[in-house]
Amino acid sequence: MLERIENINPKLFDPDVELKATRTGFGEGLVLAGQENKNVVALCADLAESTQMSFFRDKFPERFVEMGVAEQNLVTVASGMAAAGKIPFAARTRLSIRAGIGSRSALLYAITTDLS
């Protein structure tokens, strides 16, 4: 099955394969997605360096939103952007249970609301 995957590192299982942190791959992949689609936007909860969203922020500052330490707002704004046709990527390192409940409600509202 692995031979069918395009662009896979041919040294994937070699002992000298280049290792990268998952978050670095996330940041680099987000930049690639942003280059492919102008509707890709990134929202961050005051952790652009930790999540490597800084790569996207530096390349596309007009499509990057720093929400600060406001996880519920992060998910709510991302939900609204999705409902309006954007492709949001929201990143934070952890989300409290209480914030998660509010965020879930915002996501469900965005999914069931027709803005057209």
C-alpha positions as CSV (number, residue, x, y, z in Angstrom):
1,M,0.0,0.0,0.0
2,L,2.8,2.4,0.7
3,E,4.1,2.2,-2.8
4,R,0.8,3.9,-4.0
5,I,1.3,7.0,-2.0
6,E,2.8,9.8,-4.1
7,N,5.5,12.1,-2.7
8,I,6.4,9.7,0.1
9,N,9.9,10.0,1.3
10,P,11.8,7.1,-0.3
11,K,14.0,6.9,2.8
12,L,11.0,6.7,5.2
13,F,12.2,3.5,6.8
14,D,16.0,4.1,6.5
15,P,17.9,4.8,9.7
16,D,19.2,8.1,8.3
17,V,15.8,9.5,7.4
18,E,15.4,13.3,8.2
19,L,13.2,13.7,11.2
20,K,10.9,16.7,11.8
21,A,8.5,17.6,14.5
22,T,4.9,17.0,13.7
23,R,4.2,20.7,14.3
24,T,6.8,21.7,11.7
25,G,5.0,19.5,9.2
26,F,1.8,21.2,10.1
27,G,3.2,24.6,9.6
28,E,4.8,23.8,6.3
29,G,1.7,22.0,5.1
30,L,-0.5,25.0,6.1
31,V,1.7,27.2,3.9
32,L,1.3,24.8,1.0
33,A,-2.4,24.8,1.5
34,G,-2.4,28.6,1.6
35,Q,-0.5,28.7,-1.7
36,E,-3.0,26.4,-3.3
37,N,-6.2,28.0,-2.1
38,K,-6.7,31.7,-1.3
39,N,-9.6,30.8,1.0
40,V,-7.3,29.0,3.5
41,V,-7.1,31.1,6.7
42,A,-5.3,30.4,10.0
43,L,-6.4,31.3,13.5
44,C,-4.3,30.9,16.5
45,A,-4.7,31.1,20.3
46,D,-1.5,33.0,21.1
47,L,0.7,30.0,20.1
48,A,1.9,30.8,16.6
49,E,5.5,29.8,17.4
50,S,4.5,26.6,19.3
51,T,2.1,25.4,16.7
52,Q,4.4,26.6,13.8
53,M,1.5,28.7,12.4
54,S,4.2,31.4,12.3
55,F,5.2,30.0,8.9
56,F,1.7,30.8,7.6
57,R,1.6,34.1,9.4
58,D,4.8,35.3,7.9
59,K,3.8,34.2,4.4
60,F,0.1,35.4,4.5
61,P,-0.3,38.0,7.2
62,E,-3.6,39.1,5.8
63,R,-5.1,35.6,6.2
64,F,-3.8,35.1,9.8
65,V,-5.8,36.0,12.9
66,E,-4.2,36.0,16.3
67,M,-7.1,35.4,18.8
68,G,-5.1,35.6,21.9
69,V,-5.9,33.3,24.9
70,A,-9.6,33.0,23.9
71,E,-10.2,29.4,22.8
72,Q,-13.9,29.7,22.6
73,N,-13.6,32.8,20.4
74,L,-11.1,31.0,18.3
75,V,-13.5,28.2,17.4
76,T,-16.5,30.5,17.1
77,V,-14.7,32.8,14.7
78,A,-13.3,29.8,12.7
79,S,-16.9,28.5,12.5
80,G,-18.2,31.7,11.2
81,M,-15.4,31.9,8.6
82,A,-16.2,28.3,7.5
83,A,-19.9,29.2,7.2
84,A,-18.9,32.2,5.0
85,G,-16.9,30.0,2.6
86,K,-13.3,30.2,4.1
87,I,-11.3,27.2,5.0
88,P,-10.1,27.9,8.5
89,F,-7.3,26.1,10.4
90,A,-7.5,26.8,14.1
91,A,-4.7,25.8,16.4
92,R,-4.3,25.7,20.1
93,T,-2.4,23.3,22.4
94,R,-5.3,22.4,24.7
95,L,-8.9,23.3,25.2
96,S,-10.6,23.2,28.6
97,I,-13.8,21.1,28.9
98,R,-15.9,24.2,29.6
99,A,-14.5,26.0,26.5
100,G,-15.0,22.8,24.5
101,I,-18.8,22.7,25.3
102,G,-19.2,26.3,24.0
103,S,-17.1,25.6,21.0
104,R,-19.1,22.6,20.1
105,S,-22.3,24.6,20.2
106,A,-20.7,27.3,17.9
107,L,-19.7,24.6,15.4
108,L,-23.1,23.0,15.4
109,Y,-24.7,26.4,14.8
110,A,-22.4,27.2,11.9
111,I,-23.0,23.8,10.3
112,T,-26.8,24.2,10.5
113,T,-27.0,27.9,9.5
114,D,-27.4,28.9,5.9
115,L,-25.8,32.3,5.2
116,S,-26.6,32.4,1.5
